[in-house]
């Protein structure tokens, strides 16, 4: 039988035994779709609590999904999973990236790669359609990600796509990333260091196959329709509307996507005023630097060293400035750490750094230079354990909820990501409480940067949907009229708990198909008559692609299954519980929101958390999934295992 | 025979390198429309770029020449030629059912020898050549132009090109 969408095969590469085998994707696809879903199942079966991030037995699971490499907008993305060293303490987590590597892997004939073991000597993996080889990386070990990519292209051909770790990954920096080309990286989690620990420098892919589509005409029409649904009520609806006259920038998207977001490739094209050889202006983060050129150059440095720029820009540098204000440190290598005169309460209060300071800092991190560089290479949370006799630890509170290793993101407090307003951030805080990574990635981008912007009046937003329509749409989408009503705060608790669950489960679907969390799910449209997007669109696209006809409810059920499985891994391996969930609030959110000065009321918030557990079908006291819920989701074996270790809800 | 060498002017797809965002959706849409699968290697258009080479992207797609060497080659070699001129768009089109897979058209084409605009594939064990046909029977015109998110690809019809020397 022809398989549509999926390629039907995943690779398992054991670097210790130099053994390459394939796994039948379809064994997992019905229950777990692909991407994060299949990876979660594999992790449940193969990653036990005893496995640390740098153990050879840790799995580096690099996944694409049934929609990867198709015309569906955002179909370029890759999900990377494994025990994540950046997490504090390490736990099984995930990170995603765009670019052209994912589709290439799909065209080479694979739905994912599971890497285990540790090579004796540095190696890279070369995949040329069905042929897979483990080759010596002796000549490229030590190089930056840019040179690695260029070298592998000179060996294997110009059209080869590469992911690699830089010096930071080789040096097991816990904030090392997996980089592809100039502009995309799986940055959160430290998976570059997992590559480094396996002596794996890079994976180069060339694929000349395609993705078979069950109903091509319908699929094409759906994708064309999707491209005309305005995602944001503000700004251009399409890249076609952007005036580029008088500019000489090369524009560059992360690929296989129709959305409005696009970076510019800063290159030495004639007439260009920036002298940097190549780096891309990414959408999601930036450095606060005293020089614009310095800012652009720093981006090239983080990509080439393979460092998590988000963590450096929004975590490490602000934490150093806080330490400076508290007289724990004044300078590094004779270079003064800049700090503002007034106390740092939010990210926006931080002082810009000089380009020379930033260049020095990034080098020290990548190469673990000196005691400071060695400590900061693991991110601020690990550094705070080691430096200044632990006196810097309380200063992490504003930046890192639960000191879990990742910076607050779209939760309305510290500041990176964007503006999310009261009471909408109650939902992202809830998501943060129960997840293993910063929530506003896959789980809540659509809530924060899509849904919120359509509301009639919230913060600085004046969306186009009239208030009376909002409650109606809310009822239709979430089954509760209060969800989209900003005048509803803690009560009824469903108003904030339902979207936390809805967007998390949707996020799991998006990460398993895999599409872009910046594109899906869509609720509103700036071009449709009634202001609503086609909520079933993802299910329609999936059905037309794979020929497996599903409703949006069935996809959501799969998303719920996947998140419950991730929770089960977290509970079984790392003892995740309500106590840990709650500690997010204690550490990270005991100060007012940055845009609305609203304080979290702990007692009221706990009611939301309890409602969340209840709606999830998890035990309210322990935060553990119940047998009923797991069995309903077809996860009886998971329930049995949790019961065996006494952690069933 | 001589009269057959005089052909009507075709419409053409034009490319604005500064608008292109290098997303490759044109390649995917093209292969999806023509071949029923998403497969850039079966696309009739290709965007060439390298993050590490400082130049704007290139689009490799048939220019629908006024004096099409591919068409002449096919016409000269075969009694029942596979290439014909589409009346509505003027596209120089390969009829896959008639193509014998000789490759004379591809060899005759002067465009981008290292990245050909006339490629071949195997259909039911038979080698056939394929090239851009401007999606001649498609209601909305060329699918790559319609999908292009940045407006880098545009379609200029034969009528719009009238009077061009």
Contacts between the chains, C-beta under 8 A, distances in Angstrom:
chain1	res1	chain2	res2	distance
A	69	B	28	7.5
A	69	B	38	5.8
A	70	B	28	6.7
A	70	B	32	7.7
A	70	B	38	4.4
A	71	B	25	6.6
A	71	B	28	4.7
A	71	B	29	5.6
A	71	B	32	5.5
A	71	B	38	5.9
A	71	B	147	7.2
A	100	B	24	7.4
A	107	B	39	6.9
A	107	B	40	7.3
A	107	B	41	7.4
A	146	B	52	6.7
A	149	B	51	8.0
A	149	B	52	7.0
A	150	B	52	5.5
A	153	B	50	8.0
A	153	B	52	8.0
A	158	B	50	6.6
A	181	B	51	4.4
A	181	B	52	7.9
A	182	B	51	4.3
A	182	B	52	7.4
A	183	B	51	7.0
A	208	B	41	4.6
A	209	B	39	6.6
A	209	B	41	7.6
A	210	B	31	6.4
A	210	B	35	7.5
A	210	B	37	4.2
A	210	B	38	5.7
A	210	B	39	2.3
A	210	B	40	7.7
A	210	B	41	7.1
A	210	B	42	6.3
A	211	B	37	6.1
A	211	B	38	4.4
A	211	B	39	6.9
A	212	B	36	7.7
A	212	B	37	4.9
A	213	B	32	6.4
A	213	B	36	6.1
A	213	B	37	5.6
A	213	B	38	6.3
A	216	B	32	5.6
A	216	B	33	7.5
A	216	B	36	4.0
A	216	B	37	7.3
A	219	B	32	6.8
A	220	B	29	6.9
A	220	B	32	5.4
A	220	B	33	6.1
A	220	B	143	7.2
A	223	B	29	7.6
A	223	B	147	7.4
A	224	B	146	6.6
A	224	B	147	6.6
A	227	B	147	6.8
A	227	B	149	6.6
A	238	B	149	6.3
A	238	B	151	8.0
A	239	B	19	7.9
A	239	B	21	6.3
A	239	B	149	5.0
A	239	B	150	4.1
A	239	B	151	7.1
A	240	B	149	7.1
A	240	B	150	6.3
A	240	B	151	3.8
A	242	B	150	7.9
A	244	B	18	5.9
A	244	B	19	6.4
A	247	B	18	7.5
A	248	B	18	7.5
A	249	B	18	7.9
A	250	B	18	7.7
A	250	B	54	7.9
A	250	B	55	7.9
A	250	B	56	5.6
A	250	B	57	7.5
A	251	B	18	7.4
A	251	B	19	7.3
A	251	B	20	6.9
A	251	B	21	4.6
A	251	B	22	7.4
A	251	B	150	7.0
A	252	B	21	6.3
A	252	B	22	5.2
A	252	B	49	8.0
A	252	B	51	7.4
A	253	B	21	4.2
A	253	B	22	6.1
A	253	B	23	4.4
A	255	B	22	7.1
A	255	B	23	5.5
A	255	B	24	6.0
A	256	B	23	6.3
A	256	B	24	6.2
A	256	B	25	6.6
A	256	B	28	6.7
A	257	B	23	5.6
A	257	B	25	7.3
A	257	B	149	7.7
A	258	B	23	7.4
A	258	B	25	6.1
A	258	B	147	7.2
A	258	B	149	4.4
A	259	B	149	7.4
A	260	B	149	7.9
A	262	B	21	4.9
A	262	B	150	7.4
A	265	B	51	6.8
A	267	B	54	4.2
A	268	B	54	4.8
A	269	B	54	5.6
A	269	B	55	6.8
A	269	B	56	6.9
A	277	B	54	7.0
A	278	B	51	6.0
A	278	B	52	5.9
A	278	B	54	6.7
A	280	B	51	7.5
